[in-house]
Amino acid sequence: MKHNRHVLWFITLVAVTVLLSSGNWVKAQEQERPTFSKADVERARSAAPQAAPIGVLGCTGPITRVIDLGNENLKFTSANYFANPGGGEGGGFDKTPVLSAKVTLAQGVCLDAHLSAIVGSGRTYGVAATTLFQVTLTFLPLTTPPFGPPRHMVGHFETPYGRPSPAVALEAERDVDMYASNFFQKVGTGPHEVKPGTYRVDVWWAGAGPGGAIGAAFVLKLYLR
């Protein structure tokens, strides 16, 4: 009987060790997946010696209106960026935006957006190691849905992990970290501009892997100029 108890204890210990090792392996795989693809890195290195900046965008003007939105609640999303849950441009985010606003943009104006949030870590809360965000404009015609597709504002990385779903990201180190980013969009006819009209501004989010993301104190600040 005593021998059997020792055998049972040993088998249980081995099973727990394997389970923990598997979980750590999955976490390691998530963390080791590079945000910048090999092709992106090579393009950046090739462009580095050039003296003049390439692809720099901008817009200027006096501030005419400010819109503030906030949600102080603790929120969780099960959205896994790599599982393509369907939200935002490219479909990498939760289908329900964490914040939304409506703006009317005239020809030649600029829309600035500042987003901040408290992001929880995978180490403490069992979510994905990295949390991804996206801020988009969706054209709202005067007719009924479907509306136009969401389009990311300037300030995102176009292809995180080689996927066509632009994002910005933060990995909280221990418990929580404060995330913040700035974006802008010019109204016009250029390749990186949007046409005049009424738009919905949406904030999308997801975890970069299984487990989703957790966060709080979401604030979106919009400036029209």
C-alpha positions as CSV (number, residue, x, y, z in Angstrom):
1,M,0.0,0.0,0.0
2,K,2.8,2.4,0.9
3,H,4.6,1.5,-2.3
4,N,1.4,2.3,-4.3
5,R,1.1,5.7,-2.6
6,H,4.7,6.6,-3.6
7,V,4.0,5.5,-7.2
8,L,0.8,7.5,-7.3
9,W,2.6,10.5,-5.9
10,F,5.4,10.2,-8.4
11,I,2.9,9.9,-11.4
12,T,1.0,13.0,-10.1
13,L,4.2,15.0,-9.8
14,V,5.3,14.1,-13.4
15,A,1.8,15.0,-14.7
16,V,1.9,18.4,-13.0
17,T,5.4,19.1,-14.2
18,V,4.5,18.2,-17.8
19,L,1.4,20.5,-17.6
20,L,3.4,23.4,-16.3
21,S,6.1,22.9,-18.8
22,S,3.5,22.9,-21.6
23,G,2.0,26.1,-20.4
24,N,5.4,27.8,-20.2
25,W,6.2,26.5,-23.7
26,V,3.1,28.1,-25.1
27,K,3.9,31.4,-23.3
28,A,7.4,31.2,-24.6
29,Q,6.2,30.7,-28.1
30,E,3.9,33.8,-27.8
31,Q,6.8,35.9,-26.5
32,E,9.3,34.7,-29.1
33,R,7.1,35.5,-32.1
34,P,8.6,38.8,-33.4
35,T,6.3,41.8,-34.0
36,F,8.5,42.9,-37.0
37,S,8.8,40.3,-39.7
38,K,12.1,39.4,-41.3
39,A,11.1,41.2,-44.5
40,D,10.2,44.4,-42.6
41,V,13.5,44.4,-40.7
42,E,15.5,43.9,-44.0
43,R,13.6,46.8,-45.6
44,A,14.3,49.1,-42.6
45,R,18.0,48.2,-42.7
46,S,18.2,48.8,-46.4
47,A,16.6,52.3,-46.0
48,A,18.7,53.3,-43.0
49,P,21.7,54.8,-44.8
50,Q,19.5,57.3,-46.8
51,A,19.8,60.9,-45.5
52,A,16.2,62.1,-46.3
53,P,13.3,60.7,-44.3
54,I,11.0,58.4,-46.3
55,G,7.2,58.1,-45.8
56,V,6.8,61.0,-43.4
57,L,3.2,62.2,-43.1
58,G,1.8,65.2,-41.4
59,C,-0.9,67.9,-41.1
60,T,-1.1,71.2,-39.3
61,G,-3.8,73.6,-38.1
62,P,-5.3,75.3,-35.1
63,I,-7.4,73.2,-32.6
64,T,-11.1,74.0,-33.1
65,R,-12.8,71.2,-31.0
66,V,-11.9,68.6,-28.4
67,I,-13.9,65.4,-27.7
68,D,-13.1,63.2,-24.6
69,L,-14.3,59.6,-24.0
70,G,-13.5,57.3,-21.2
71,N,-14.4,54.0,-19.6
72,E,-12.9,53.5,-16.1
73,N,-14.2,49.9,-15.7
74,L,-12.0,46.8,-15.6
75,K,-12.6,45.1,-19.0
76,F,-11.6,41.7,-20.4
77,T,-11.5,40.5,-24.0
78,S,-11.0,36.9,-25.1
79,A,-10.0,38.1,-28.6
80,N,-6.8,36.5,-29.9
81,Y,-5.2,38.6,-32.6
82,F,-3.9,35.5,-34.4
83,A,-7.3,33.8,-34.5
84,N,-8.8,36.7,-36.6
85,P,-11.8,37.4,-34.3
86,G,-13.2,39.9,-36.9
87,G,-12.9,43.4,-35.4
88,G,-11.1,46.4,-36.8
89,E,-9.1,46.7,-40.0
90,G,-7.8,43.3,-41.0
91,G,-10.1,41.5,-38.4
92,G,-7.5,41.0,-35.7
93,F,-9.5,42.5,-32.9
94,D,-12.5,42.0,-30.6
95,K,-15.7,42.7,-32.7
96,T,-16.9,45.2,-30.0
97,P,-14.9,48.4,-29.8
98,V,-13.8,49.4,-26.3
99,L,-14.6,53.1,-27.2
100,S,-16.4,54.8,-30.0
101,A,-17.2,58.4,-31.1
102,K,-18.8,60.1,-34.1
103,V,-17.1,63.0,-35.9
104,T,-17.8,65.1,-39.0
105,L,-14.6,66.0,-41.0
106,A,-14.4,68.7,-43.6
107,Q,-12.0,69.0,-46.5
108,G,-8.4,69.9,-45.4
109,V,-8.9,69.4,-41.6
110,C,-6.9,67.1,-39.4
111,L,-8.2,64.7,-36.7
112,D,-5.8,63.9,-33.8
113,A,-6.4,61.1,-31.4
114,H,-4.7,60.2,-28.1
115,L,-5.4,56.8,-26.6
116,S,-4.4,55.7,-23.1
117,A,-5.2,52.6,-20.9
118,I,-4.0,50.5,-18.0
119,V,-2.9,47.1,-19.4
120,G,-2.6,44.0,-17.3
121,S,0.3,41.6,-17.7
122,G,0.1,37.9,-18.7
123,R,2.3,37.0,-15.7
124,T,-0.2,38.2,-13.1
125,Y,-3.6,37.8,-14.9
126,G,-3.2,34.8,-17.2
127,V,-3.8,36.8,-20.4
128,A,-1.6,37.0,-23.5
129,A,1.8,38.6,-22.9
130,T,1.2,41.5,-25.3
131,T,-2.0,43.7,-25.7
132,L,-2.7,45.2,-29.1
133,F,-4.8,48.3,-30.0
134,Q,-6.1,49.8,-33.2
135,V,-7.8,53.2,-33.8
136,T,-9.9,53.4,-36.9
137,L,-12.2,55.7,-38.9
138,T,-15.4,54.1,-40.5
139,F,-17.2,56.2,-43.0
140,L,-20.9,56.6,-42.2
141,P,-23.1,57.3,-45.2
142,L,-26.5,58.8,-44.9
143,T,-28.1,55.4,-45.8
144,T,-28.5,52.3,-43.6
145,P,-25.7,49.8,-43.0
146,P,-23.5,48.2,-44.2
147,F,-21.1,51.1,-43.6
148,G,-17.6,51.4,-45.2
149,P,-14.8,49.3,-43.9
150,P,-12.7,50.6,-40.9
151,R,-9.5,52.3,-41.8
152,H,-6.6,52.8,-39.3
153,M,-5.4,56.3,-38.5
154,V,-1.7,57.3,-39.1
155,G,0.4,56.0,-36.2
156,H,0.1,52.2,-36.4
157,F,2.5,49.6,-37.6
158,E,1.0,48.2,-40.8
159,T,1.8,44.5,-40.5
160,P,2.5,43.3,-36.9
161,Y,3.7,39.7,-37.0
162,G,3.4,39.8,-40.8
163,R,-0.4,40.2,-40.6
164,P,-2.4,42.9,-42.5
165,S,-4.2,44.2,-39.3
166,P,-2.4,47.4,-38.3
167,A,-1.8,47.8,-34.5
168,V,0.2,49.3,-31.7
169,A,1.2,47.2,-28.7
170,L,2.3,47.0,-25.1
171,E,3.6,44.1,-23.0
172,A,3.0,44.8,-19.3
173,E,6.1,43.7,-17.4
174,R,4.8,42.5,-14.0
175,D,1.4,43.7,-12.8
176,V,0.1,46.6,-15.0
177,D,1.7,49.2,-17.2
178,M,0.3,52.4,-18.7
179,Y,-0.2,52.4,-22.4
180,A,-0.4,55.6,-24.5
181,S,-0.3,56.4,-28.2
182,N,-1.0,59.3,-30.6
183,F,-2.6,59.1,-34.0
184,F,-3.7,61.6,-36.7
185,Q,-5.7,61.6,-39.9
186,K,-5.8,64.3,-42.7
187,V,-8.9,64.9,-44.8
188,G,-8.3,65.2,-48.5
189,T,-7.6,63.2,-51.6
190,G,-4.1,61.9,-51.0
191,P,-3.2,58.2,-50.7
192,H,-3.1,58.4,-46.9
193,E,-6.1,60.8,-46.5
194,V,-9.8,60.2,-46.1
195,K,-12.6,62.0,-47.9
196,P,-14.8,64.6,-46.1
197,G,-17.8,63.2,-44.3
198,T,-19.1,61.7,-41.1
199,Y,-17.1,59.0,-39.5
200,R,-17.2,56.7,-36.4
201,V,-13.9,56.6,-34.5
202,D,-13.4,53.2,-32.9
203,V,-10.8,51.8,-30.5
204,W,-10.3,48.0,-30.9
205,W,-8.1,45.7,-28.8
206,A,-7.0,42.1,-28.5
207,G,-4.4,39.9,-26.9
208,A,-1.4,38.7,-29.0
209,G,-2.2,35.1,-28.4
210,P,-4.6,32.8,-26.4
211,G,-5.9,34.3,-23.2
212,G,-7.0,37.7,-24.7
213,A,-6.3,40.9,-22.8
214,I,-7.3,42.8,-19.7
215,G,-7.3,46.5,-19.0
216,A,-8.9,49.5,-17.4
217,A,-9.1,53.3,-17.5
218,F,-9.5,53.6,-21.2
219,V,-9.5,57.2,-22.5
220,L,-9.8,58.5,-26.1
221,K,-9.1,62.2,-26.7
222,L,-9.9,63.6,-30.1
223,Y,-8.7,67.0,-31.4
224,L,-10.1,68.6,-34.6
225,R,-7.9,71.1,-36.4
